[in-house]
Amino acid sequence: MGDVFHKDCPAREVLGHLAGRWAILVLTALLAEPRRYHELRAVVAGISDKSLAATLKSLRRHGLVHREVGGGQPPSVTYSVTELGRGAAAALAPLLDWIRVNAEEITARQED
């Protein structure tokens, strides 16, 4: 276990990859079920193609998302969470629930 408050802790890099809004939304969207690219883009409303592609690439590189290429022309590509990704998404889901419940109050309290 590292000390995430220490500047050289490797966990900080992991936190950086998971803390972005797109990573959290993509992971939790995939927690429900495997999805194709266009399905993810529809579920995660507002994400650009560039951001979705970069997010999926990063999550794959870190072992959190699996990409499966199927047969057909064009080939079908499906994304799913790995076991490691499932743990991360399950930990992030309560944070999203808390945000949903409290977002209105938080934004109402913002000062100019």
N, C-alpha and C positions, 0 to 999 in steps of 0.2 A: 504494500500500500504506500502510495506517495502522499506527500503533503501538497494538496492543490493550491495552497497559499504561497508555496515556494515558487519563485520565478522559473526554475529549471525542471519542475515536475512534469513528466510526460503526460500526466492526466490533463494538464492544461490544453494540450493539443487536442485531445479527445473532446474536451469540453467545448473547444472552439468549433469542432465539426458538428457537434450535436446541438449547440445552443442557438444556431440560426433558425429563424422561423421556418424556412423551407424544409430543412432537415427534420425538424420536429413534425411538421405537417405530413411530409412524405412518409416518414416512418410509421406514424400512427395510422395513416390511410392504408398502408400495407399490412398493418397488424390485423385489420378486419379480414382481408383476403388478398391473394395475389392479384395483381392488376397489370394490364397492358399500359403502354405509355400514354395513349390517348385517354384512357380511363383515369389515370393519375392526374393528367392535366385538367380533366373535368372535375374531379373531386377536390383538387387543390386549386380552387378558383383564384385567378389572378396571377398565377405563376407563369412566367414566360417560358418559351421552349428552351432558351439558353439557360435559364436558372434551373429548370427541371433536369436538363441533361447534365449540368454541372453537379447538381445535388446528387443525382443517381450515381454518377461516376465516383464522387467522393465517398458516398455510403458503400458502394461496392468495393472500392479500394481499401476501406477500413473493415471489411468483413461483416457489414451490417445488413446488406442487401444482396440478394442473389439474382442474377440475370439469366434467364433460360430462353434459348432460341429454339423455336419449333420449326417444323417443316412448312411447306407452302411457299407460294410466290405472291407477294413478298413474304419472307419468313416472319412468323409471329414471335414477338419478344414479350415475355412475361417477367415481371419483377415480383419478388417476394422477400420477406424478412428472413434472415438466418436466425439460428437460435440466439446468437449474440444480439442481433438486431431486435428480436422479440423481447429480450430482457430490457433493452434500452427503451423500446416503444412502450412497454408495459409500465416502466418507471415514469415516462413522460406523459402518459395519458392522464394521470391525476392532475398534473400541472395544467394541461389544457382544460380539464373540467373546472379547475379553480378559476382560470382566466375567464371561461365562459360565464361563470356565475358572478364574477366581480368586475368584469370589464366596464359595464355601464357606470358603476360607482367610481371606479378609478378614473375614467375619462371625465366624469362630471367634476371631480376634484382637481383637475388640472388647472394650474394657474397660468395666466398669460405672461 
